[in-house]
Amino acid sequence: MQTGFIEGGGRVVAAAGWQGSYRSAATTPLEPAEIMAGHLLFVAFRLLTSNAAFVVVMAAFGVSKGWWVIATLPAALLTGLAFATPIAAWAVGLRSPSKMNSAFRFVLMPMYMFSGTFFALDQLPHWLRVAANALPLTQGVELCRSLSLGSATSLEVLGRGAYLLALAIGGIAVARLTYRRRLHP
């Protein structure tokens, strides 16, 4: 989530704003959708490489159960893209990074606390547990955890994966519009 947010949000604000790399690319024959796709491919590469490092460490310390740990790579990639694509769609229209900082502080950091990342969700009150289960990070954490421990069921993988895929595809659809609006006014 954090890599998806930083690479899909912070770098987009910089590229569309003061850094100017999107403006430079927009003067070439590249279309805004191609600029967006190139950036999202870079984000996917970053997500895969950073998650691969975690998988290697998990395997080295014997935390995972067998070869199922390899399945966490596409699950973690999907989780990261479920954050990166909507954030990129929003960030391309920002004129200042201050809103990104606020989103990180007031949205992402609390999401860490209420997504089952650090402590079990069953410790939360029922109403908060229901809300936490709707968070994309909760879905990604549970998916990756169950895959790495070898306890994932087909229904769980399909359900959680479909939820994260819908967020990623929805983010791409909105990003195509916002990139066009920002790069070809």
Secondary structure, DSSP 4 states (H G I P E B T S, - for coil): -HHHHIIIIIHHHHHHTTT-HHHHHHTSS--HHHHHHHHHHHHHHHHHHHHHHHHHHHHHTT-S-GGGGGGHHHHHHHHHHHHHHHHHHHHTT-SSTHHHHHHIIIIIHHHHHTTTSSS-GGGS-HHHHHHHHTSHHHHHHHHHHHHHHT---HHHHHHHHHHHHHHHHHHHHHHHHHHHHHH--
